[in-house]
């Protein structure tokens, strides 16, 4: 969808548009930065039929209604900055949500503007921990995709091990379709996850681990901070899950704590959990079961990323599929997950320094 078509559709829904420009990020939606004639800034998200009806991460429906539902759900939680829905037209053709534009810089841009200060990085990790503790105050009765306050699907997932195995099998199907691995290797991957999850399944029932709200896709290009480095905006929430908190933590270890070097990654995790526990979060990163689950989720994510970027040749992500597949194979063979190397695969896009500058 180009800018002229977007302007026409937004005006057809009854909004007066002063100016509009496309946002190039995002695969599932067409995004536009808008100034309304009333002076209000907004972000328009249109559905993209070419992206398909299923999102890759968890196999749930790719729909604007899930994004809008997450904004509405988190909008009721104090201290969690999410957009306000200006207009919900998820049932329209084309589907559209118009949401307020949040203030601040993308975290990666904030770090660059502050000369990659280690202190700035760690301060934001501490504040992010507080925000995530508030997010996890939202609880559910079962595990699955979140679409609203009481909407979790598919129904009947009362054991997180079963939920994860279903996600792994979805990703194996994608990998088989794109040809990133041969059938024998995929059969071995499924056998690995089936055995590992079966061994801990009795500890992952929802009566022992209450499903909490998990954002699932936090990285330096996916949230906003203000001038002080405090989180000022969360967005791109259509893949939210009712899950074990390990589903959030493994992603932070892969894509955020590892933004710089190993020492800074360790300090970032400590800063995050300092803020998280101060705000009432109850996840224990030192617990053996939690660490095992984080590693399994990381390996499953490597499979998804290897498949998603298989065949991509854009001069930027040409080697991402190969890199994540190598990390998956190494992890399956050794039982160790190389979180730091996973983070560095993404450096070709984010372009940050190998280490932060002090202070």
N, C-alpha and C positions, 0 to 999 in steps of 0.2 A: 504494500500500500504506500503510495507516495503522499507528499504533503498536501497536494491539492485535493486528493480523494479524502484524506483524513479531515481536512478542514470542512469539506462538504458534509461528511457524515456527522461530525460533531455539531455543526450548525443545524443539521436536520433533527438532531435530538434536542434542540432548543437552546443551545449555548452560543453566545456571541463571542467570536474569536478575534482578538486583536492581532496576535502573531502566533506562529507555530513553527517548530523545527523538529526534525526527526532525531531520535536517539538510536544510534546504531547497535547498541548492545542488546542482547536478548534473542533467543531462538524461537521461543514459543509464542511471542506476541509482537505486534507492531507498536512501538513506543514513540510518543511525541511529547515534547516540552511545550507547554501552552501558556500564553498570557490571555486571560479573558478580558473583555472590554470593561468589565467592572473593576479591573485592576488586580484580580486574584491570579496567582500562578498555580498551574495544575499540571499533572501528568496524565495523559490519555493512554490507555492500553486497549488495543483491539486484538481480538482473537486472530490467530494465524492458522488457517485451515491446512496450509502446506506443512505445518509442524507436526500434524497428526493429532489423534485424540487421546494418546497415552503418553505420559511423561516417562522419561528413561529411568529416573532415579529409583522409583518404587513401583512403577507399573500402574499407578492410579490414573484417573482421568485428568487430562490437561485442560483445565477450564478456568476462565476468569472468575467464576463464582467461588472457587476455592480461595483465590487471592482476596476477593472482597470479603469473604467469610473470615479469613485470618485477620484482616484489618479491623473488622468489627469486633471480633473476639478479643484481640489484644488492646483495642481502644478502651476497653473496660478495666484494664490493669494499670494502676498508677505507676508512673515511672518507666513506662515502655513506650517510646516514641514511634508511632506508626502513622501513616497518612489517614486523613479523614476522607471518607467517601463523599464526594460531591454529587456524583450521579452513578447509580447502579443500573446498567442496561445489559446485564448478562444474558437475558433472554432475547435480546434484540438481534437484528441481522443487518450489519455485523454486530457481534457482541462487543460491548464497550463498558469499561469502568473509567470514571473520571475521578481522580483523587488529588488531594492537596499536595503541593510540592513542598517537601520538607527542607528546612534550612541545613546548611553545612556543606562540608567537602567529603568526597569519598575518602575513606581512611588512607588509601594508598597515596592520594594527592596531598592529604594533610601531612603524612610522613615526609614526602618530598619537599613540601613547603617549609618544613621544620628541619631540613638538612639531615634527615634520617636520625634524629635524636633518639638515643636509647631510652632516655627518661620519658619522652613523649610517647614512645611505643608502649612502655610498661604502664604508664598512667592510664592509657586507653584500655589496656588489657584488664586492669583493675576495675575500671568503670564498667567495661563490658561484662565482667563477672557479676556485678551487681544487677545489671539489666537482665541477664540470663536467669539469675535466681528468681527474679520477679516473673519472667515468662513461665518458669516451671511451677509457679503457683497454680497454673491452670492444669487441672487433672481430669482424667477420663476413666471410664469403666473398662475399656478394652484397648487393644493396640490396633493401629491402622492409619489410613489417610484421614486428615482433618479437613472438614469443610465448614465448620461452624461450632457453636457452643456444644451441641449435643449430636453432631453428625460425624461419625467415625465409620469408615467402611474399608474393606469388606467386613461384614458382621462375623462375630464368633471368634475373633482372635484374642483369646485370654492367656496365651503363652507367647512371650516375645521370641522364643526360639523358633516356634512355628512361623511367626511373622517374618523373621529374618530369612528362614529357609525359603519361604515363598518369594521374597525379594531376590534372593540369589538365583533361584530357578528362572525368574523373569529375566535377569541379566544374562544368564546362560543362553536363554532363547535368543536374545539380541546378539550375543557373541556368535552363536551358531549361524544366524541369518547373515551377518556381515562377513563371516569367515576369518575372524581374527585368530581363532584357535581351531585345531582339528577336532573331530568328534571324540576321539579317545582322550585327548587332554581335557575336554569339557566334562566328560564322564568322570574323570579323576577329580576334577574340581568339585563336582557335585557330591561325590563320595566323601571328600575331605570335609566339606561343610556339614553334610548330613551327620557324620560321626561326631564332629566337634560340638555341634549344637545339641545333639541327643545327650551328650555327656553332661550338659549343664542345664537341660530343659527344666528339671524339677526346681531349679532355683530362679526361674524366670517367669513364673506364673504371676498374673496381675494381682493376686492376693498378697504376694511378697514384694513385688516391685510395681508400685502404682504407676500406670501410664501417665506421663507428663507431656506437656506441649514442647515440641522440639522444632526449631526453625530449619535445621538440616543443611543449610548451604551458606554459612557465614565465611566470607573471605574478605580480603582487603579492598576489593572492588564492589562490595555488596552491602555496605552500610555507611552511614554518614556520621561525621563528628563535628562539633563546634570548634571555636578557636581555642578552647581549653582542652580539646581532645576528648570531651565527653560525648557519648553516643547521642546523636540528635535525630537519627532516622534509621528505621529498619524497613526494608521493602523486599520485593521479589520473594513472596512468602507462599506461593501456590503449592509447594511441596511439603508444607508443615505436616508433622506426624504426631500421633499419640504413641509415645515410645519410651523405652528405657533411656535415661539421660545420657548413657554411653553413646547414643546415636549423635548427640551434639558434640560430645567431648572428642570423639575420634576425629571428627571433621576439623575442629579447632586445632588439634595436634598436627593434622596433615597440612592445612592451608593457611593457618594464621600464626600459631606459636612458632612455626618453622620459617617465618618470613625472612629471618636473618640467619645467624649462625647457631650452632648447637648450644652454646652457653646462654645466648639470649633466649632461645626457645625454652630452656629450663626456667629461666627467670620469668618469662612471659606466662608460663603455666602457673608458677607460684603466685604471680601478681593476680592473675585471673581468679584463682581459687581463694586468694585473700579477700578479694571483693565479693566473690560468690558466697562464701561462708559468712561474711559480715552481714550480707543481706538476707541470710536465712536459708541459703541453698544447702541441701543435705547429701549431695553426691560425694562419695569418697574416692578421689583419684588413686589412692594407694591400695584400695581393696583389690585382692587378687582376681576375683570374678569380674570386676569392672574392667581391669586391664586386659583380661583375656577376651572379653566381649569387644572392647575397643579395637583390639588387633584383628579379630574376625571381621568386624565391620569395615576396617581399613582395607583388608584384603578383598572383600567383596566390592568395595568402591574402586579398587584398582582394575577389577574385571570390567566394571561399567565404563570407566574412563578409557581403557584400552579399546573397548568396542566402540564407544562414542566417537573417538578420534581416528579410528581405523580408516585409512584412505584419505584423510584430510591433507591437502597440499596447498597451503596458503602462504608459505614462507615463514610462518610464525610457529605453527603447531605441527609441523611435518613429522617430528619425532616423538610427539607426546604418546601416541598409541604404543609405540615400541618401548618407550621408557616405562610406562605404567605396567605393561605386560611383563617386562623384566623384573620389576619390583614384586609383582604378583607371584611369579615363578620362584623368586628367591624366598619370599615369605612362606610359601607352601613347603619349600624344601627345608628351611631352617627353623621355622616357627617364629622368626623375628621379623618385625615390620620396620622398614627404614623410613620413618616419618620425615626425616630431614631431606632425604633425596626426593621424596614426593613433592615437598614444597618447592624444591629448586627446579623441578620440571616446569613449574608455572612462571619462573622468573623471566623466561623469554618474553612473556607478555607484560608482567608488572615492572620489570626492569630495575628493581631496587638494588642497592648496594649489597655486597656479600655480608657485611657486618654493619651495625648501626654506628653512628658517630657519637662520641661522648661529649658532654653529658647527654 
